[in-house]
Amino acid sequence: MHIELKRGSSTKLYMQIALTIADRIRSGLIEPGTRLPSVRKMTADLGVSLVTVTKAYAELEAIQLVRCSQGKGCYVRGTEPSDQMSREAAAHSKMSTSDSGVSLNWQMTLVDYLPRAQLWRHFDASPQVRYELHMSAIQPELLPTRDIINSAYHLSSDHAERMAAYGSFQGDWELRQTFATHFASRGLQVTPERMLITSGAQQGIDLVARTFIGPGDVVYMEAPTYTGAIDVFTSRGAKIITVPMDNEGMRIDLLTRLCDTYPPKLIYTIPTYHNPTGVTMSTQRRAQLLNIAQSYHCLILEDDPFADLYFREPPPASIKSMDSAGHVVYIKSFSKVLSPGCRVACAIADGSVLTRLVAAKSTADLGSPLLTQKALQAYIQEQYDTYVHQLREELYSRLCVASEVLEQYATNEMQWRLPEGGLNLWLELQGNMDMHELHRQSLAAGVSFLPGSACYVAESDTTSLRICFTVTSSEALKQGLRILCTVIERVSSQQAGATADRLPLI
């Protein structure tokens, strides 16, 4: 396995090794039961001392990710219930064998460069889950899927010649014109020439990272933040520094102090209906953040998936709308709001930054699929504003349902703040709640949530979680939240009882 060691870092080498392996285990890239490389092999591969690797493995054992045995080596521990472990073990055994019965274990010798991949691990729920509250999405029945399918059908049948040629690397011109009109009505003046169509916001983030971020470059992010962005910047070998938030967003005062010591290459932010917390950055802080970028000649990557989903008043103007010197790359996703399967987003940038992003896009996939661009273009141009107005009302009703259930069933350990828009609720649990046990029992009860640890770099042991109140029906949301509150209360009681049973220290 490839481990990028930063020998000049303030983080000790053994901790760098332990953190990298821990990320891979938690991401599912190293499966339960896998034997880690021997201490001697890891020592030779990394060019470090035996003591360093021994201390790294001891750290992994201390946080209960591996089990080490003298003479037998270190093995990754399972974290699921025994019956689930049996199913996973059987699946792993099947995956480790080809269709002809030949062992595929030799593949473990192939070096890969994925230090972390939390996004895919938390994307799909377990089969036993009935109430899927972990996914930040809109209930499929609320989306205009049939209208978009009809649009795609007519385009492909009536204009077959359009499908017989490659589209522009930069994206369909008509779609970019439509986006320009859309953004203008929201206070962002931009021309089609300054846009790049990407296959969802995730590709936009990845293009920015692959183009501008290399090993050791400093990237600032909110803490917590979007799991998929952490995965992307970690894979580039960036030095990620996280900045705490309050009810106005990223703490600019702390960011300013940190930048004096660690000048930024890029600042990643979700200023509007932040994922996962739902917090919206104030106008003043948006301007302050832009001033920092101008002072340090760095980029801001402004990720904006939810700005159209406000419940009362529109959110503050985007940071990009204040940007006159090309410091902001603005990414607006339309996938979640219209059709997750279409994977369409728009990146707005200026000057050579845009040129380099288009070049990166061309080498990635030769341009996004033309059919989905054309299908969405017609819908956005003719029906989007009416549709999204109705959608906001429906999503707000789901938030009210979630609020009522939590007010009635939440325990004293639970705290939350209702967002002004978006899809997510961030719940914080007081005390020393065992989140791994809570997650296990919640899944067993049929309710999924996103553990807050997945939204932090290096998986902070935070007692928080994210639920999506828009992904299911109102009735299913009620039932799922009631069950979740019951499980939280049970786990809390179990922990309190276990603490009471302990003998006092003398």
C-alpha angles and dihedrals in degrees: 000000000000116000118181107215119200102204094186093052124115087231110091117245095244090054091049089054093046094047093049093050091044091054091051092049093048090047091054093243088120108043130215111278095027114138112230119225114277119265091250094050093047089048091053094043095050100034094234134123127276089244091057094054092042090054090048092054091045089054091052090050091049091057089046098244095120138026117218126198127186109255094003102068134227123310131190112253124229117242102191131082116283095258091050090047089054091053092047092047090052091048091047091050089052092048091049091061128065123230088264092053097255115144116251095193090113087075089075087073091064111101115228131185102222108119094172138005109171096149097072093042092060097036101086124043125227117269093251093058114109099172109049104195096150098080118086097221145110122259106266092232090065095055124092092240097141093051091050092047090051090049091051091048094053092045093051094045101038097037104032091152090068090061093050095070138057116261125229116287087230093052138262111320095220091052091051090051090051090049090051090057091045093052094044090059087055097050100265114116110202137149126226089247090067094055135090122193112221134186094257130318091284091066090047091055091046093050092052091048095046092047102045110015126077137162112311097010111139116244121181120207137172117259110258106024146154111313095218093056091052089053092051098049093041089055089056092057093245123166098241117203117186126211122205121239136221131186091293095051131250114020100247092186091061092042091054092054093047093049091059089063100030111030110211128241091187139002116207117201142166098202099171120065089339120226115259104005102042091226119146120216114235122244091247093055092047089057091046091051091052090050089055091052090051092048094051097034091235136136130257115210104205110196112197116176099143112035093112091055099076119144104205116358128014114260124253118286115280120264087240090062088062094046116105100158103052099256096130129073105195120201120192118185122205094177099090094044098045115014126343089197094059094060100205126158136152127229118199120199141145140234121343091347089069092042091055092046091053089050090051090049092052092055092045101056113337089251137319119290110284097212095061091044091054093045093052093042092062093046096046092048096049110024113012101098094049092045096048092048090057091042092055090056092050094047091049089054089055090052089052089052091051091048093051093049093048092047089054103038108022118114125232088259093066125089130174143161121220111237124229091229145342131070109283144083120201114210121195120198121207124227128019100316113178098235094187090056092044091052092048094050093043092054090047088053090052101256125114127198135168111257110232090229089072089064095058131075110253090012101273113216091246121163094223138103140188126229127184113224095189103054098082142029121288092250093049089047090055093049095044094050092047090053092046091052090050092051092048090052092048095049091046091052092047091052092047090051093048090051092050091052093058118102114244118255114247 
